[in-house]
Amino acid sequence: MSSGRSARSCCTMVWMESLFIPGVVIGVVGIAVVAAAYPLFNAITKKERERLAPQILKLTEELSKGE
């Protein structure tokens, strides 16, 4: 078990110099994308609901009259 732990530590020590900063930058960009996605999703969903609501109500009324 200790050999696996030391292998991970070794990789961290070797790659830290060359990949640490790009990894942090990519992580921050990823966090920004995820943070922007939720409000964007809510805005798109709200617009689509407003666009589709009259059609849904019309179809619901038509189905209710049929019975």
ChimeraX attribute file (.defattr): number of C-alpha atoms within 10 A of each C-alpha:
attribute: neighborCount
match mode: 1-to-1
recipient: residues
	/A:1	5
	/A:2	7
	/A:3	8
	/A:4	9
	/A:5	9
	/A:6	11
	/A:7	11
	/A:8	12
	/A:9	11
	/A:10	12
	/A:11	10
	/A:12	13
	/A:13	10
	/A:14	11
	/A:15	10
	/A:16	12
	/A:17	9
	/A:18	9
	/A:19	11
	/A:20	12
	/A:21	11
	/A:22	10
	/A:23	12
	/A:24	11
	/A:25	11
	/A:26	12
	/A:27	12
	/A:28	12
	/A:29	12
	/A:30	12
	/A:31	12
	/A:32	11
	/A:33	11
	/A:34	11
	/A:35	11
	/A:36	11
	/A:37	12
	/A:38	11
	/A:39	11
	/A:40	11
	/A:41	10
	/A:42	11
	/A:43	11
	/A:44	12
	/A:45	12
	/A:46	12
	/A:47	10
	/A:48	11
	/A:49	11
	/A:50	11
	/A:51	11
	/A:52	11
	/A:53	11
	/A:54	11
	/A:55	11
	/A:56	12
	/A:57	11
	/A:58	11
	/A:59	12
	/A:60	11
	/A:61	11
	/A:62	11
	/A:63	10
	/A:64	9
	/A:65	8
	/A:66	6
	/A:67	5
